Amino acid sequence: MKKCTSRIFKLVTVLTLAFFTSPAFAQYCTPEYFQGCALGGALEDFSLTGVSSSISDLSTGCSSATGSGFPPATIAYLDHTSMVVTLNPASTYTVVARATIVVSGAPNGQIFIDFNNNFSFADPGESVGGGVFNIIGSTNFPITIPSGAASGPHRLRIVVSGSETYPAVSPCPTSLVALNGETHDYTVNITGSTTTCAPVTGLTVSSITSGSANVSWTAVTGATGYEWAVTTSATPPASGTATTATSVTASPLTASTTYYAHVRTQCGTSFSTWVTSTAFTTLAAPTTCDTTTSLTMSSITSGSAILNWTAVTGAIGYEWSVSTSATPPASGTATTLTTATASGLTATTTYYAHVRVKCSATLFSAWITRSFSTTAASTCPAITGLTASAITGTSATVSWTAVTSGSLGYQYVINNTVTAPTGSGTNTTATSTSPTGLTAGTTYYAHVRDSCGVGNFSPWNTIPFTTLSSTCNAVTGLTASAITASSATLNWTMATGAVAAKYVVDNIPADPTISGTLSTTSTAAISGLSASTTYYAHVRDSCGAAALSAWVTIPFTTLATVGIADADGNASFNVMAFPNPVKGILTIGVSGNADNNGIVILADITGKVIATAQVTGNTAIFDMNALPAGLYIAKYTDASNTRTIRVSKQ
């Protein structure tokens, strides 16, 4: 028995050593399981379809190279690196896997790709497929290739573990923790790119001087920009100067020097390969610099003039100046154009225009000088009709009357300074502007002037306006009293900061759509009302020109024109019920020679008292919503008078 066991152990050892020395598996870690894949966790199907090829591995059963049940370690591994699939960066693919299900549940799985080919799957980002997954029957799940993945072949490893004591899946299982499972290796070839960035074409170098050259190329469809460089080396640089144009001027360059122009296309974050021009040589440094042959002035006004001169061959730029002195300056304003605009000049004044040619960084021609005189200042009429309207806490509309004679437009300034601006304003051809973003409760000044030509303006016209307060609180204590058949008195309390109030009396409970009647007091006498009619009193505070609070609304009902008199015969005294018939709130109104201590008793037709109310402000109120429909009696009594009114409840 010992002899047989010894032979089996030797056979296992020989097989294990043979597997360890397999060239395909040489530098990658060796997966080990305590019992291999015989008791579960055997990978039986694995497929991955790529762009131009696919992996289709239909294994059958356990693939343990040394069998199973031979502790301390067995190897359940298949080397399928001869199976190659081609994948692209920044692309997602679907994997299909199927594994043997163990008694205790589904095996765990995880996929790794050695993107940096360092013979390890433990680097960040090398676990693909969303981490650990359960393989239940035939399972589909995606894997994504990072956009920055290096091109070329890489090892793909799928590990399946059927061990309950091994919930996390390692790229290199060990028998110390892995009860059973299986590992397969494949090859993925990463190629292509997510964005095709075509190189430029038509690269040319022209207008070569001793210190500059023009580099141009043909636009590339889909390009978001370009990078360019001009160097003395034919080898492109690591990066260049960004531009969205297809033509640039390289300057300054060294005279009599050989250069190369390099250009590449940018497509988002990707770049094409560099395109390099043939060598070009800058001209020899000039020893003389010719002056321009012509200098003229045009479009001369009271405040400006346009200078024009003839281009000079070999020039890399020009300098110009305008002054009241005939003596040329030491230096001027640099430009590569052959025209310039001088502004801010004084009317009816003689000026001198000076221009010289620049042939190198240190070589200039002599100045050429020509004189001209500005015209007299034209009359520019001042702005009229300047107003501020639609003022809120943060905005306003400033408008003015159009100038019909000689106006070319207007300038405006909105600030907090009463004095006229010393500089220019915002140009407009409209006759109004609507500034926003203003501060509530702040005084502003609107300054507007007319423009009759370059440098020719009217005086500023200025008006003040004040933005509204940030809040305007509503009235409080709104009441209606002294109600008769045709009139009533409204009373309220204005909020702090209110300068007046506005009121509306109508038959609509909703907020009014009209402005309302202005009242600088806290009371209003309303007349001309209809008897036995429900009205709504709406009142709101006014805190400024357009600063208004929300409406506050109360209802009231005018009295009836007649009542039912008792035997006292007091014709100057009257009691009225309204509305009558009533559905909800009943108002008893008293007029004439009434006592201040009057009481109204409400009873049903049998004489049973339902409610009693004290008369306050000539009225008493009863809520009849809960009472049944029928006839009721309202009896008013004071020290001198008695009246009874029949009330019908609907």
C-alpha positions in Angstrom: 0.0 0.0 0.0 2.8 2.4 0.8 4.5 1.6 -2.5 1.3 2.4 -4.4 0.8 5.7 -2.6 4.4 6.6 -3.3 4.0 6.1 -7.0 0.9 8.2 -7.1 2.6 11.0 -5.3 5.6 10.8 -7.7 3.2 11.0 -10.7 1.5 14.1 -9.2 4.8 15.7 -8.6 6.0 15.0 -12.1 2.8 16.5 -13.7 2.9 19.5 -11.4 6.6 20.3 -12.2 5.9 19.8 -15.9 3.1 22.4 -15.7 5.1 24.9 -13.8 7.8 25.0 -16.4 5.3 25.5 -19.3 6.7 28.4 -21.4 3.2 29.9 -21.9 2.8 30.2 -18.2 6.3 31.0 -17.2 6.3 34.5 -15.7 2.7 34.8 -14.5 1.6 33.6 -11.0 0.4 30.0 -10.6 -3.2 29.5 -9.6 -3.6 26.9 -6.9 -6.7 25.3 -5.3 -7.1 22.9 -2.4 -9.2 20.5 -4.4 -9.0 21.8 -7.9 -12.3 22.1 -9.8 -13.7 18.7 -9.3 -16.2 19.7 -6.5 -17.5 22.9 -8.2 -16.3 26.2 -9.7 -15.3 24.6 -13.0 -15.4 27.1 -15.9 -17.2 25.3 -18.8 -18.0 28.1 -21.3 -16.3 31.4 -22.0 -16.7 33.6 -25.1 -15.8 37.2 -26.0 -16.5 38.7 -29.3 -14.3 41.5 -30.5 -14.0 43.8 -33.6 -12.3 41.4 -36.0 -12.1 38.2 -34.0 -13.5 36.3 -31.1 -12.7 33.9 -28.2 -14.9 30.8 -28.1 -13.8 28.3 -25.4 -16.2 25.4 -24.8 -14.4 23.4 -22.1 -16.0 20.3 -20.7 -15.8 19.5 -17.0 -12.8 20.0 -14.7 -9.5 21.0 -16.3 -7.3 20.3 -13.3 -3.9 19.3 -14.6 -3.2 17.2 -11.6 -6.6 15.7 -10.9 -8.5 16.5 -7.8 -8.5 15.6 -4.1 -4.7 15.6 -3.7 -3.8 18.2 -1.1 -1.9 20.3 -0.3 -2.4 21.9 -3.7 -3.8 21.2 -7.2 -3.8 23.2 -10.3 -7.0 23.8 -12.3 -5.8 25.9 -15.2 -6.1 26.1 -19.0 -3.6 28.0 -21.1 -5.7 29.4 -24.0 -3.3 32.3 -24.9 -3.3 31.0 -28.5 -6.9 32.3 -28.6 -6.7 36.0 -29.6 -9.4 38.6 -29.8 -8.9 42.2 -31.1 -10.4 45.0 -29.0 -10.4 48.8 -29.2 -9.8 51.4 -26.4 -12.8 53.1 -24.8 -15.0 50.3 -26.1 -17.4 47.9 -24.2 -17.8 44.2 -25.1 -20.0 41.4 -23.9 -18.6 38.3 -22.2 -20.6 35.1 -21.8 -19.5 32.7 -19.1 -20.9 29.5 -17.7 -19.5 27.5 -14.7 -20.4 24.4 -12.7 -22.7 25.3 -9.9 -21.7 23.9 -6.5 -24.2 22.6 -3.9 -23.8 25.7 -1.8 -24.5 28.3 -4.5 -23.2 30.0 -7.6 -19.4 30.4 -8.2 -17.8 33.8 -8.0 -15.9 35.1 -11.0 -13.6 38.0 -12.0 -11.8 39.0 -15.2 -8.4 40.7 -15.3 -6.3 42.1 -18.2 -2.6 42.9 -17.7 -2.6 46.3 -19.5 1.0 47.2 -18.7 2.3 43.7 -19.4 4.2 43.5 -16.1 3.1 39.9 -15.4 0.7 41.0 -12.7 -3.0 41.5 -12.6 -3.1 43.5 -9.4 -2.5 47.0 -10.8 -5.2 49.6 -10.6 -7.7 49.3 -13.5 -6.8 45.8 -14.5 -9.9 44.2 -13.1 -12.5 44.5 -15.8 -16.2 43.5 -16.0 -17.3 45.4 -13.0 -15.4 43.4 -10.3 -16.6 40.2 -8.7 -19.7 38.6 -10.3 -21.8 35.5 -9.7 -22.0 33.0 -12.6 -25.5 31.5 -12.5 -25.9 29.3 -15.5 -25.0 31.2 -18.6 -24.2 34.8 -17.5 -23.7 37.8 -19.7 -21.8 40.9 -18.5 -19.8 43.7 -20.1 -16.1 44.5 -19.9 -14.7 48.0 -20.9 -11.3 48.7 -22.3 -10.0 52.0 -20.9 -9.4 54.8 -23.4 -5.7 55.0 -22.5 -5.0 51.3 -22.9 -1.7 50.6 -24.6 -1.9 48.9 -28.0 -0.6 45.4 -28.5 -1.2 41.9 -27.0 -2.1 41.6 -23.3 -2.9 38.6 -21.1 -6.6 38.2 -20.1 -7.4 36.0 -17.1 -10.8 34.7 -15.9 -10.9 33.2 -12.4 -13.8 31.2 -11.1 -14.0 30.2 -7.5 -16.7 27.8 -6.1 -15.5 28.2 -2.5 -17.8 29.4 0.2 -14.8 30.5 2.3 -13.4 32.5 -0.5 -15.8 35.3 -1.3 -13.2 37.6 -2.9 -11.7 36.5 -6.2 -7.9 36.8 -6.6 -6.1 36.9 -9.9 -3.7 34.3 -8.5 -5.6 32.0 -6.1 -3.7 30.0 -3.5 -4.7 26.7 -2.0 -4.5 28.2 1.5 -7.8 30.0 1.0 -9.2 28.7 -2.3 -11.1 25.4 -1.8 -11.9 24.8 -5.5 -12.1 26.7 -8.8 -10.6 27.1 -12.2 -8.5 29.7 -14.1 -8.2 30.3 -17.9 -5.8 32.6 -19.7 -6.4 34.2 -23.1 -4.8 36.9 -25.3 -6.4 40.3 -26.2 -4.9 42.5 -28.8 -5.7 46.1 -28.3 -5.5 48.2 -31.4 -7.1 51.2 -33.0 -8.3 54.4 -31.3 -11.6 55.9 -30.3 -11.0 59.1 -32.4 -9.3 59.2 -35.8 -7.4 62.4 -36.0 -6.1 62.9 -39.6 -2.8 64.7 -40.1 -2.8 68.0 -41.9 -2.1 68.3 -45.6 -0.9 71.2 -47.8 1.8 72.4 -45.3 3.6 75.3 -46.9 6.0 78.0 -45.8 5.9 81.4 -47.5 6.7 85.1 -47.1 10.1 84.2 -45.7 12.1 87.2 -44.4 15.2 87.5 -42.3 13.1 87.3 -39.1 9.8 85.7 -39.9 7.9 83.2 -42.1 4.2 82.4 -42.8 3.2 78.7 -42.2 -0.1 77.5 -43.6 -2.0 74.2 -44.1 -5.3 72.8 -45.3 -8.1 72.6 -42.7 -8.9 69.0 -41.5 -12.5 67.9 -41.2 -13.4 67.2 -37.5 -10.4 69.0 -36.1 -10.9 71.0 -32.9 -7.6 72.9 -33.4 -4.0 72.5 -34.3 -0.5 72.7 -32.7 2.5 74.2 -34.6 6.1 74.9 -34.1 9.1 76.2 -36.1 12.4 74.8 -35.0 15.9 74.3 -36.3 15.4 70.5 -35.9 13.7 68.2 -38.4 12.4 66.1 -35.4 9.0 67.3 -34.2 8.7 68.6 -30.7 6.7 67.0 -27.9 4.1 69.8 -28.1 3.6 73.0 -29.9 1.6 76.3 -29.9 -2.1 75.8 -30.0 -4.2 77.6 -32.6 -7.6 77.2 -34.3 -6.4 79.0 -37.5 -4.8 77.4 -40.5 -2.2 80.0 -41.0 0.4 81.5 -38.5 3.3 83.8 -38.6 6.5 82.5 -37.0 8.5 85.4 -35.5 11.1 86.3 -34.5 13.4 84.0 -36.4 17.2 84.3 -36.8 18.5 85.6 -40.2 20.3 83.1 -42.5 19.1 80.1 -40.4 17.6 76.8 -41.6 14.2 76.0 -40.0 11.5 73.3 -40.1 7.8 73.9 -39.7 5.9 71.2 -37.7 2.0 71.0 -37.6 -0.3 68.4 -36.1 -4.1 68.1 -35.9 -6.0 68.1 -32.5 -9.2 66.2 -32.2 -10.5 66.8 -28.7 -7.8 65.3 -26.4 -6.2 63.3 -29.3 -3.5 64.5 -31.8 -2.5 63.3 -35.2 1.1 62.6 -36.1 3.3 65.6 -36.8 3.7 66.8 -40.4 7.0 68.5 -41.0 7.8 70.8 -43.9 10.9 70.7 -46.0 13.7 72.9 -44.7 13.6 76.6 -45.3 16.2 79.3 -44.7 15.5 82.8 -43.5 16.9 85.6 -45.5 20.2 87.3 -44.6 19.9 90.2 -42.2 19.2 93.4 -44.1 21.7 96.1 -43.9 19.4 98.8 -45.1 15.6 99.4 -44.6 13.6 101.3 -47.2 11.0 103.8 -46.1 7.4 103.6 -47.4 6.8 105.6 -50.5 3.4 106.9 -49.6 1.6 108.2 -46.5 -1.9 109.7 -46.8 -4.8 110.6 -44.4 -8.5 110.0 -45.0 -11.8 110.2 -43.1 -10.6 113.3 -41.3 -13.1 114.6 -38.7 -12.9 117.0 -35.8 -11.6 114.2 -33.5 -10.0 111.5 -35.7 -8.2 110.5 -38.9 -7.2 107.3 -40.8 -3.6 106.8 -41.8 -2.7 104.7 -44.9 0.8 103.8 -46.4 2.3 101.6 -49.0 3.7 98.2 -48.0 7.5 97.7 -48.3 9.0 94.5 -49.5 11.1 92.8 -46.7 9.3 94.6 -43.9 8.4 92.6 -40.8 6.2 95.5 -39.5 5.8 99.2 -39.1 5.6 101.9 -36.4 3.3 105.0 -36.5 2.6 108.1 -34.4 0.4 111.2 -34.6 1.3 114.3 -32.7 1.3 118.1 -33.0 5.0 118.1 -33.5 6.7 117.9 -36.9 9.7 116.1 -35.2 9.4 112.3 -35.4 9.2 110.4 -32.1 11.9 108.0 -30.8 9.4 105.1 -31.3 5.8 104.6 -32.3 2.9 102.2 -32.1 3.9 98.8 -33.7 1.6 97.2 -36.3 1.9 94.7 -39.1 -0.9 96.5 -41.1 -0.5 99.3 -43.5 -3.3 101.4 -41.9 -4.0 102.9 -38.5 -6.8 105.1 -36.9 -5.8 108.1 -34.8 -8.6 109.2 -32.4 -9.1 111.6 -29.5 -7.8 114.5 -31.6 -8.7 118.1 -31.1 -10.9 120.0 -33.6 -9.3 122.6 -35.9 -5.8 121.5 -35.0 -2.8 120.8 -37.2 -1.3 117.3 -36.6 1.7 115.4 -38.0 1.5 111.7 -39.0 4.8 109.7 -38.7 5.4 106.2 -40.1 8.6 104.1 -40.4 9.3 100.6 -41.6 10.7 97.8 -39.5 13.0 95.4 -41.3 14.5 93.4 -38.3 14.4 93.5 -34.6 16.8 96.4 -34.5 16.7 97.8 -38.1 14.2 100.6 -39.0 13.9 102.9 -41.9 13.8 106.7 -41.6 10.5 108.3 -40.6 8.1 109.6 -43.2 6.0 112.6 -42.0 2.9 114.2 -43.4 0.7 116.9 -41.9 -3.1 117.3 -41.8 -5.7 119.4 -39.9 -8.8 118.2 -38.1 -12.1 119.8 -39.0 -14.2 122.1 -36.8 -16.4 120.5 -34.2 -20.0 120.1 -35.4 -22.9 121.1 -33.3 -24.3 118.0 -31.5 -27.7 118.7 -29.9 -28.3 117.6 -26.3 -30.6 114.8 -25.3 -34.2 115.7 -24.4 -37.0 113.8 -22.9 -34.8 111.8 -20.6 -37.0 109.8 -18.1 -36.8 106.7 -15.9 -39.8 104.4 -15.7 -40.8 100.8 -14.8 -38.6 101.2 -11.7 -38.4 98.1 -9.5 -36.0 97.1 -6.7 -33.4 95.8 -9.2 -34.2 97.3 -12.6 -35.5 100.4 -14.5 -36.1 101.6 -18.0 -34.3 104.8 -19.1 -35.6 106.4 -22.3 -35.1 109.6 -24.2 -36.3 111.4 -27.3 -34.5 110.6 -30.6 -32.2 113.2 -32.0 -33.2 113.6 -35.7 -30.4 116.0 -36.9 -26.9 114.6 -37.4 -27.1 111.9 -34.7 -25.1 108.7 -35.3 -26.1 107.1 -32.0 -25.9 107.6 -28.2 -23.8 106.8 -25.2 -25.2 106.1 -21.7 -23.8 105.6 -18.2 -25.8 104.4 -15.2 -24.0 105.0 -11.9 -24.3 106.5 -8.4 -22.5 109.7 -9.2 -24.5 112.9 -9.9 -21.6 114.5 -11.8 -21.3 113.9 -15.6 -19.0 111.0 -16.6 -15.4 111.9 -17.6 -15.0 109.0 -20.0 -17.1 107.4 -22.6 -20.2 105.4 -22.1 -22.0 102.4 -23.6 -22.8 102.9 -27.3 -26.3 102.3 -28.6 -28.5 103.3 -31.5 -31.7 102.7 -29.5 -33.5 105.4 -27.5 -33.8 103.4 -24.3 -31.9 101.0 -22.1 -33.0 98.8 -19.3 -30.3 98.3 -16.6 -30.7 95.3 -14.3 -28.9 94.0 -11.2 -29.5 97.3 -9.4 -29.6 97.6 -5.6 -33.0 98.1 -3.9 -33.7 101.4 -2.2 -30.7 103.1 -4.0 -30.5 106.4 -5.9 -28.9 106.1 -9.3 -28.1 108.6 -12.0 -28.7 108.0 -15.7 -26.3 110.0 -18.0 -27.1 110.1 -21.8 -25.4 112.0 -24.6 -25.7 112.2 -28.4 -23.0 111.1 -30.8 -22.6 113.1 -34.0 -19.3 111.6 -35.2 -16.1 110.1 -34.0 -15.1 112.1 -30.9 -18.0 114.6 -31.3 -20.6 114.3 -28.5 -23.2 116.5 -27.0 -23.0 117.4 -23.3 -24.3 114.7 -20.9 -27.9 114.9 -19.8 -28.5 113.5 -16.3 -31.5 112.4 -14.3 -31.8 110.7 -10.9 -34.0 107.7 -10.1 -34.3 105.6 -6.9 -35.0 101.9 -6.9 -37.8 100.6 -4.8 -37.5 99.3 -1.3 -36.8 95.6 -1.2 -40.0 95.0 0.8 -43.5 96.7 1.1 -45.6 95.1 3.8 -49.3 94.7 3.6 -51.9 96.7 5.6 -53.3 95.2 8.8 -56.6 95.6 10.7 -58.8 96.1 7.6 -62.5 96.5 8.6 -65.8 97.7 7.1 -68.1 99.7 9.4 -71.0 102.2 9.3 -72.5 99.9 6.7 -75.8 101.2 5.3 -77.8 100.2 2.2 -75.6 102.4 0.0 -72.4 103.1 1.9 -69.7 101.8 4.2 -66.5 103.0 5.8 -63.2 101.2 5.4 -60.4 101.4 8.0 -56.9 99.9 8.1 -53.4 100.3 9.5 -50.6 101.1 7.1 -47.2 99.3 7.5 -44.0 101.0 8.5 -42.4 102.5 5.4 -45.7 102.9 3.5 -46.4 106.4 2.1 -50.0 105.8 1.1 -52.5 103.0 0.3 -54.7 102.0 -2.6 -58.2 100.5 -2.4 -60.7 98.9 -4.6 -64.4 97.9 -3.7 -66.0 95.5 -6.1 -68.1 92.3 -6.2 -65.1 90.0 -7.0 -63.2 88.2 -4.2 -60.0 87.8 -6.4 -57.3 90.4 -6.3 -58.1 93.5 -8.5 -56.3 93.9 -11.8 -56.5 97.7 -11.6 -54.2 100.0 -9.6 -56.8 101.3 -7.2 -57.8 104.6 -5.6 -54.9 106.3 -3.7 -55.5 107.3 -0.1 -52.8 109.0 2.1 -54.9 108.2 5.2 -55.9 104.9 6.7 -59.7 105.3 6.0 -62.0 105.5 3.0 -65.7 106.4 2.8 -67.4 104.2 0.1 -70.8 105.4 -1.3 -73.1 104.6 -4.2 -73.5 101.0 -3.2 -76.5 98.8 -3.8 -78.7 97.5 -1.0 -78.5 93.9 0.2 -75.3 93.3 -1.9 -72.1 91.6 -0.9 -69.0 93.6 -1.7 -65.2 93.0 -1.3 -62.9 95.6 0.0 -59.3 95.3 -1.3 -56.5 97.4 0.2 -52.8 97.4 -0.2 -49.8 99.6 0.9 -47.8 101.8 -1.4 -44.2 102.2 -0.5 -43.1 104.2 -3.6 -43.8 104.8 -7.3 -44.2 101.2 -8.0 -43.6 99.5 -4.7 -46.9 97.9 -3.7 -47.7 95.3 -1.1 -50.0 92.4 -1.6 -53.8 93.0 -1.5 -55.7 92.4 1.7 -59.4 91.6 1.1 -62.5 91.4 3.3 -66.2 91.0 2.4 -69.1 93.1 3.6 -72.8 93.3 2.7 -74.9 96.4 2.5 -78.2 96.7 4.4 -81.7 96.2 3.1 -83.8 99.3 2.3 -86.7 98.4 4.6 -87.3 96.5 7.9 -90.4 95.4 9.9 -91.3 98.1 12.5 -92.8 97.3 15.9 -95.3 99.3 17.8 -92.9 102.0 19.1 -93.4 103.9 15.9 -89.8 105.2 15.7 -89.6 105.9 12.0 -86.0 107.3 12.2 -84.8 103.9 13.5 -84.4 100.8 11.3 -83.1 97.2 11.5 -82.1 95.3 8.4 -81.0 91.7 7.7 -78.7 90.8 4.8 -78.4 88.8 2.8 -82.0 87.6 3.1 -82.6 84.8 2.2 -79.2 83.7 3.7 -77.1 80.5 3.2 -74.2 81.2 5.6 -73.3 84.4 7.4 -76.2 86.7 8.4 -75.5 90.4 9.1 -78.0 92.4 11.2 -77.6 96.1 10.5 -78.9 99.0 12.6 -79.4 102.6 11.5 -81.1 105.7 12.9 -81.5 106.6 16.6 -80.0 103.3 17.9 -78.7 102.6 21.4 -75.1 101.7 21.9 -76.1 98.6 23.9 -78.4 96.9 21.4 -78.8 93.1 21.4 -80.0 90.8 18.6 -81.7 87.5 19.5 -82.0 84.8 16.8 -84.9 82.3 17.3 -86.6 79.7 15.2 -90.3 79.9 14.2 -91.3 78.2 17.5 -89.6 80.9 19.5 -86.7 78.8 20.6 -83.6 81.0 21.0 -80.7 79.8 18.9 -78.1 82.6 19.4 -77.7 86.1 20.9 -75.2 88.7 19.6 -74.1 92.2 20.8 -74.4 95.0 18.2 -70.9 96.3 17.5 -70.4 99.1 15.0 -74.1 99.0 14.0 -73.9 95.3 13.1 -74.3 91.9 14.6 -73.2 88.7 12.9 -74.7 85.2 13.0 -73.2 82.0 11.4 -76.2 80.1 10.0 -74.3 77.5 8.0 -75.2 74.6 10.4 -78.9 75.6 10.8 -81.6 73.8 8.8 -83.5 75.6 6.1 -86.6 77.5 7.2 -88.0 80.7 8.7 -86.2 82.4 11.6 -86.8 85.5 13.6 -84.1 88.2 14.4 -85.2 90.5 17.3 -83.3 93.7 18.1 -83.7 95.3 21.5 -82.1 98.3 23.2 -83.3 100.7 25.9 -85.5 102.7 23.5 -86.2 100.5 20.5 -87.4 97.0 19.5 -87.5 95.6 16.0 -88.2 92.1 14.6 -87.1 90.8 11.2 -88.0 87.6 9.5 -85.0 85.7 8.0 -85.3 82.9 5.5 -82.5 80.3 5.6 -81.9 78.4 2.3 
